[in-house]
């Protein structure tokens, strides 16, 4: 298969793909020196052993041994075949597979499209002719869908009963295997029989941008769970990439300047029916960076339209975090929060198309949503509030690609805090705000009562000795850990002997190793109320501290310098033997040579 595609084409696809951006869209990566680390997506682990190198465009897990480039990651992580994975990366890079390979790929997938089309026709027919159709038709009528809309979206019905679809479509072993592959039927191993995955549900076909049915969503007609059931992943359906309503929006043949993201099938359909055919929805997943990249290739603006309840606010915040890395020049995002008790479906019916469209035009900008949310609980008329806002906002702004929009965010933060932009950029970030209780009125003033935040604290912090005699090198190392706690993951402090001047450093180091998600706030909380805690607080507030550009590298140098001090101290011992003296001198000489190269 690989021989049919020129190697220079594969090389060019990989050259245009940034492996950190690719993997970072699927798992949470943390910068650790020159590399990025995370818990391995290919095996269960508690401590990160998965490393990604941007310079070499390569990943490797020191736990299970998984490794490779961007293409192998897509194949391993998303269970794609070679051609499918290459086509996915090529499309993201704005490239198309050579014609012969595309044709071969289409032929190999065509039986899956054929069986899904047959299933769509079966469900459509059941909505019109099944003896049980009345309940489904009554539901659609109650939701305000006319016959033209039902036909346009190819809405159908899966009747009650275990094997209606099996009996109709699984007429050969080949078709049975295809139905299994796309998740429309399920194998019952004990009886060695098959039954329908969708039963007694209204069926919403999910189509790709070319109009081919690639999956289904089904809604129950009673109170049973789950309320919605989606097709599982298959060779032609990857829910983290697809968007419901994209094909139907294209069919409207209008030039849109924006896309509106809503939360469900009925919201999309209702807004389209009301005359606003630019609504789409994700398919059981949060809005991802991959979704946003796809949207911004078509339109310059995305409007997130969510319910005004806490769940809607949390979904919006997750969408904001996914949007930040995609904010290049010329694109933007806005947020609309609907009144309590309404979703887009109900609101567009209640107030009409023009009033609903006006809401979209008056949405909250991404910058307003970002800074309003981060300002919750803060008094921006105080030095403490301004300092806290600067620390909270910095990691979010740094997710935005370097360019005009990122610079404007720094300027906005500078206006809110009164701090110089350069000072803001060099400030040490603190923990990002929790999103469990996002206030419903993000546009309220800072004086409005808001829910309190809670951070990790340790009720019984480690008991350490007096601070007297602790070296400035240890203090500098602790300040670096406060800046970037996960820098310990690729370094080893065990080569340092335990001594009074490194005791607190070792304890903080152990804390960071045991809690990879720790932040400067959680470190300070662990020693709160102790003498050591006061010292840590003073180090965190030290205005003379200059944040490091490469924390891991500086920590490595400090460990070497501390080791030099310890070796010098050992060499002063009169009882030291000749062999041990020579060994220590050799080790000391090597360390000094290493430091001299810096």
N, C-alpha and C positions, 0 to 999 in steps of 0.2 A: 504493500500500500504506500509506504513512504517513498519508494523509488519513483512513483508517478509524479511527485511534486519536486520541482527543482530545489536543490539545497540552498541556493542563493535567495529564493523566496522565503524559505523558513528562517534563514538568518536575518532577513530584513524585517520579518514580523517580530522576531525576538529583539532586534535592535530598537524597534519602535515601542516596545513594551517595557515599562518599568516594573520590575518584579515586586518592589516594596509597595507600590500603589495597588498592584494586582492582588497580592496576598493581604494587604491591609484592608481591602474592601470586604474580606471574608472573615478574618480574625483580627483581634486587637494586638497590634505590634507596639513595642516600647523601644525607644532608642537606647542602646547600650553600647557606648563607644562608637566605633565605626559601623557596627551592625545593629540589627533590630531583633528583638527576641519576643517569644510568646510560648505559651504552653502548646505542645505539638498537637495539630489537628488530626494526626493519624494514629495516636494512641493516648490512653488516659494517663495523665500525670498531674501532680500538684505543683511542682517547681518547673519553671520554663527551661526547656532544653532545646527548643527550636530556634534556629538562628537564620536570619536573612541578610545577605550581603548585597548592598546596592551596587557597589563598584564591580563586583564579579557577576552580578545578576544571577545569584545562586542561593539556594536554601539547603539547610542540613539540620537534621535532628540528631543530637548526640545520645538520645535515649533509644530510639527504634531504628536509626540509621537511614530514615527516609531522606532523599536528597534529589536535587535536580534543578531545572530552570523553570521559566514561566510556563512553558508548554507542559512539562511533566507535572507541575503542580495542578494545573487545570485538569489533566487526565486523572491524577490520583485523588484529588480532593472532590471533584464533581463527577467522577466516574464516567468521564467522556472517553470515547475512542479517539484515536490520533486525528483523524480528519475533522471530527466534530470539534475537538479542542483547538485545532489550528484555525478552523473557520471562525470560531468565537474570538480568538485573539486577533485574527486578521480584521474582522469587522470592527473591533474596538480601535484598531490602528488605522481605520479608513481604507482597508485593502480588501480585495476579493480574491478568492482562490482561483488558480488557473482553471480554465473552462472544463478541461477533461476531468479534473478531480471533482469539480462542482457537480458535473453531470452524474458521475459515479456515486457521489454522496446522496444526491437527490433520489436516484434509483433505489439505493439501499434503504432509504427511509420511506419510500412511497407506500409500501404496504401498511405502515403505521398510520399515515394520513388517510388512506383508503378506509381502514377499519373504523377510524374515528368519524369520518364522514358518514359511514353507514350507521353508526350509533347515533349521530346527530339526527339523521332522518328518522330513525326508529323513535327517538324521544319526541320529535316534532309530531309524528303521526299519533303517538299515544296521547298527546295533549288534545288532539282533535277527536279521536275515536275510542279511547279506552273507556270501558264501563265505569272506571273510577275517576274520570277526568273532571267531574263537576267541582270537586274540592280544589283542584289546582286552578281551574278557570276562575273560581270565586276569589281565590287569593290574588290572582293577577288583576282581576277587575277591581278589587278593594284597593290595590296599590296604584290604581289609576292608569294602567297600561292599556293602550288601545290596540286593536288588531294589527295595525300597520307596524307598531313598535315591536310587538311580539314576533311578527314575521321578520322584521329587520334584524333583530338580535338572535333569531332562530331559537327562541325559548321553547323548551319542551317539558316533558313529564315522564318520570320513571315510576310506573305503577307499583303498587304493593305486590308482594310475591317474591319468592327466592330466586327464580331463574328465568324470568321473562326474556331478558337480553341474551342469556346463555342459549336458550332454545332457538332464538331468532337468528343470532349471528355466529355462534360457535359451531358451525355446521361441519367444519373440518378440523383436524389437529392443527393445521397451520393458522387458521383463524382463531382458534382457541388460544394458541400461544401468543398471538398478537394482542388479543383482548387482555391476557394476563400482563403483557409487557407494558401496556398503557394504564393498567390498574382499573379496568372496568369490570373485571370479574376476579373472584378470589377462590383459591384452591383450598378445599376442606380436606386436610390430610387424613384424618381418622376414617372418613367415609370415602376418600378418594373421589370427591365430587366437586362441582363448581357452583358458585352462586353469585348473583349480581352485587356489585359494590354499592350502587345507587339504587335505593328502593323507596318508593312513596315520597319523592322529592320533586320540586320544581327544578328543572335543569337549565343552567346557563352555560352554553358553549363558550369556551375561551379560544379566541382566534389570534394567530400571529399577524404580523404586519402585512402579510400577503393574503390574509383572509382564510388560511387553512386552519381547521379546528385542530388544536393541539392538546386540549384537556377540557375538563368540565368542572363546574361548581354546582352543588346541589343543596337546596334549602328545604328543610322539613316543613310539614304542614300542620304540625302539632307542637307540643312542648318538649319533645324528646331531644336528646343531645347526641352528637353535636348539632347545633343549629345549622351551620354550614359545613359541608364536606367537600373538599377539593380533591381532584385527581392527584396521585403521587407523582414524584419526579419520574421522568422517562427520558429516553434518548432524544425526544423532540420537545420536551417541556421542562424548563428550568425556572421555577417560580421566582427565584431571586433576580431574574432578568426580564421576565415578561410583565406586561401591563395590560389590564383589562380595558378595552375601549379604544386602543390605538387604531386598529383597523377601521372601526366605525367612524372615528374622527376623520380619518383620511377620506372616507367615502362621502363626507359632507362637502368635499371639494371647496373649502373655504381657506383663506389665508389667515391663519391664527398667529397672534403675537404672544400667546401664552397658553399654558396647559394648566388645568386645575386637577389636583390630586385629592380624591375623596376616599372614603373608607370601605365602600361595599358595592356589590353589583347593582342593587336597586338605586343607590345614589347616582351612579354613573348613568344608568338608563333614564332615570327621571329628569336629570339635568339636560341630557340630550333631547329628550322628548319636549322639554320646555323651550327649546330653541337655542341652547348653548352647547353645541356639540364638540366641546373641547375638554370634557371631563374624562378622567381615567382613574384607575385604582390599582394598587398592588394586590397580589394574590396570596393573602394569608401571611405576608411577611411585612416587616417595617420597610419604609422607603430607604433604599440603599444608595450608596454612591454610584453603583452600576446603573440603577434606575435613573439617577439624576444626570449622569453622563449621556445616557440615551435621550433623555428629554431635551437637554441643552443642544444636542445636535440638530434638533428640529425647530425649537423656539427659544427666544431669549429670556423668557420669564416663566416661572412656575409659581402657582398659587396653591398653598396647602389649605384645604377647607375641612376643618375638623369640628366635632361636637365641642361645646363649651365646657363639658364636665372635666373632671380631673384626668380621666383616661384619655380624652382628646388632647388635653394639654401635654400629657406625657408623650403621646404619639407625635405631637408637633415638635417637641423638644428633640426627640430622636431624629426627626426629619431634618431639623436645623443642623444637628451634628453631622449628618450624612451630607448635607448640602455644602458645608464649609470648604471641603477640599476641592469642590468643583467650581468655585466662584471665580472664574476667569473674567477678563474684561468683556463687557457687553452682555452679561447675563445677570439675573437677579431673582430673588425669591421673596414672596410675601405670604403672610399668614392671616387667615380669616377664622375667627372663632364664633360659632353660631349660638344663638340664645338657648338657654336651658330648655330641654324637652324637644329640641329640634335637631334634625339632621338635614343634609341638603335636599333630600327627597321631600320631606314634609315642609321645609321652609320655602322652597321654590313654588310649591302649590299654595302655600298660605299667603305669600306676599307678591307673587308674580315674578315674571322673568326680569323685567327692568329693575325692580327694587333689589332682586337678588344679585343681578349683575353689578349694581351700584355698590353693594357690599364688597364685591371682589375688587372693584377699583379703589376702595377705601381701606384695603387690608393693611395690616401692620407690617412694616418692612422687616427684613431679617435683622438688620442692625438694631431697630427699635425693640424687637422681641428679645434679642440677645441681651442688650444692656438693661432693659426693664426687668427681665428675669433675674439676671445676676445682681441687680440692685435690691431685690427683695430682702427685707430684714436689715438693710444698711441705711445709715444716716449719712447722706452724701454732703451734709453740711458740717461733718466732723472729719478730722484727719484720719481717724481710725476707719471710718466708712470708705473714704477715698482710697486709702491704702488697700483695704480688703477688695474693693472693686478692681483695682489694678491687678492684684494677684490672681483674682478669679478669671478675669477677662483674657489675660495673656495667653494661656494655653489654647484658647479657642481661636484667637486671632492668628496664632501661629499655624493653625491648620489650613488657613486660607493661602492659596498660592501667592508667591511674591508678585506684586503688581499694584495697579491703581486701587483696587477695592481694598486690599489689605492695608495700604497706606491710609486710606480714608477711615478705616476702622481705628487705626492708631490715633489719627487726629481726633476722632470722636471721643475716644477714651481720654485723650489729653484734655479735651474741653470739659469732660465730666469730672476729672480729678484735679485739674489745674497743674498736672505734672508735665514736665518736658518729655517729648516723645522718646528721646534717647534714654532717659532715665527709666521710662516705662519698659522699654525693650530689654534693658539689662536687669530689671527687678526679678527677684526669685519668686516663681509661681507657687501658690498654695493649692490645696485640694479643690477640684471643681465642685460646684454646688450639687446637692442631691436633687432628684427630680420627682421624688415620691409624692410631694405635696406642692405642686405648682399652683400658685394663687390664681384664682379665676379672673381677677382683674389685673392683668400685668401692666396696665397703663395707669394705675393709681399712684399717688404720690408716696414718698418714702415714709410719711407719717402714718399711713394706713396700717392697722395691726395685721401682722403676717404670721404664718406658722413658723415655729422655731426649727432650726436645723440641729441635727445631732451628729457628732463625730465620734469615732472610735476612741475609747479610753480604756486603760488597763487599771483595774482597781488595786492590784498588788504589784507595783513596779519593782524591778530588781533592786535589791539593796546594794549600794556600792560604797566604796571608801570615800574619804575626804577628797575634795577637788585639788587640794594643795599639791603642787609639784607636777601637775599634768602639763605636758609639753604643748607648745603652740602648734607643732605639726599635727598632733592628734586633734586639736581644736579645728584646724583647717580641714582635716579629713571629715570631721563631723559636720562642718558647714557644707561641704560638698555632698554629703549624704542627705542633708536636709534639702538641698537643691534637687537631687536626683537619687532617691532611695534605691531604685532597682539597679544602680551601677554596681552593687555588690555581687550580682549574679554571676559575673564572669571573672571575678577576682578572688583570691584566696588570702585570708588574713591569718591562717594557721601557721604560716612561716614566721610570724612574729611571736616571740616569747611573751607570756603574760607578765606584765609589769604595771606598777601603779600609774605610770603616765600614759598607758594605753588601755587601761581597764574600761573606762567609759566608752571609748571608741569601739572596743570589742563587743560590749553589750549592745550598743546601738547597731553595730554591724550584724550581730546575731538576730536582733529584732527585725531588721530589714530582710534578712535571708529567710526568716520564718514566715514573713508576711509580704509576699511579692507585690501586693497591691497597696502597701503602706505609702503614706504621704507625710509631708512635714508636720501636718496637724496631728496625725496619729502617733508620730514619734514623740512630739512634745507632750501629747496626752498620756503616753505610757509612763512618763516620769513626773507627771503633774503633782505638785504638792511636796516635792522632795528638794533637797539641796542640789542634787544633780539636775533636776528639772529647771531650777532657776538658772543654772549655768547654761543648759541647752537653750533656754529662752533668750538669754543674753547673746549667745552665738547666732541665733536666728535673727535677732534684731540688730546685729552688728552692721552699721552703715559703711564700715571700711571694707567689708567683704565684697570682693568682685566675683560675680558668678563665672564659672568656667565654661568655655566653649566645648570642651571635651572632658566631662567629669571623670569618666572611666580612666582616661590616660593620666589625669592629674592624681587620682587616687593611687594608681599604680606607682607613680613617682614618689608619692608620700610614703607608701609602704616600703619602698626601697630605701628612702632616707631614714626612716625609723629603724629599719634593719641595720643600716650602717651604724647608727648610734648604739644599738644593742651589741653589735659585733665589737665596736671600739671598747665598750664597757667590759665585755668578756675578756678582751685581750689585756686588760689592766689587772686581771686576777693573777696574783703571784704563784698560785698553785697549779697553773695551767701547764700541761705537758708539752713537749716539743712537737709531737705529731698533731695534737689538737691545735697548737698555735699555728702551725703551718697551714692546716685546713682552714681555720678561721681567716687567716691572712689572704689565702687564695680566694675565698668567698667574698671577702671585703674588697679586694682588688677588682674582681669581676663586677660587683655592684657599682663601685665608683666609676669604672669605665662605662657602664651603662648610663649612669646619670650624666657623665661628661658629654655624651652624644646628644643630649637634649638641647 
